[in-house]
Amino acid sequence: MGILYEKITFTQELKKQIMIRQLLDAGIREHDGKHVSELDYYTLQWLLATMKL
């Protein structure tokens, strides 16, 4: 079970880095006073989705 957890965590971290890059490329640097690199995975996902709307 430890290997599965590590793979999921690694995959989420890669997705998080991609979302951060997309937000930075779009000019979004912060949300609620926090830099996008400090945000959690689900907040980044929400920001990216609302940006694309």
C-alpha positions in Angstrom: 0.0 0.0 0.0 2.9 2.4 0.6 4.0 2.3 -3.1 0.4 3.1 -4.3 0.3 6.1 -1.9 3.7 7.3 -3.1 2.6 7.1 -6.7 -0.6 9.0 -6.1 1.2 11.7 -4.1 3.8 11.9 -6.9 1.1 12.2 -9.6 -0.7 14.9 -7.7 2.5 16.8 -7.2 3.2 16.7 -10.9 -0.3 17.9 -11.7 0.1 20.6 -9.1 3.3 21.9 -10.8 1.6 21.9 -14.2 -1.4 23.9 -12.8 1.0 26.4 -11.1 2.8 26.9 -14.4 -0.5 27.4 -16.3 -1.7 30.0 -13.8 1.6 31.8 -13.8 1.6 31.9 -17.6 -1.9 33.4 -17.5 -0.7 36.1 -15.2 -2.3 34.8 -12.0 0.4 35.0 -9.3 -1.7 35.0 -6.1 -5.0 34.1 -4.6 -6.3 35.4 -1.2 -2.9 36.9 -0.4 -1.0 33.6 -1.0 1.3 32.9 -3.9 0.0 30.2 -6.2 2.9 27.9 -5.2 1.6 27.9 -1.6 -1.9 26.7 -2.5 -3.2 23.2 -2.2 -4.0 20.9 -5.1 -7.8 21.4 -5.0 -7.6 25.2 -4.7 -5.3 25.3 -7.7 -7.7 23.0 -9.6 -10.6 25.4 -8.8 -8.6 28.5 -9.8 -7.6 26.9 -13.1 -11.1 25.8 -13.9 -12.6 29.3 -13.1 -9.8 30.9 -15.1 -10.7 28.9 -18.2 -14.4 29.9 -17.9 
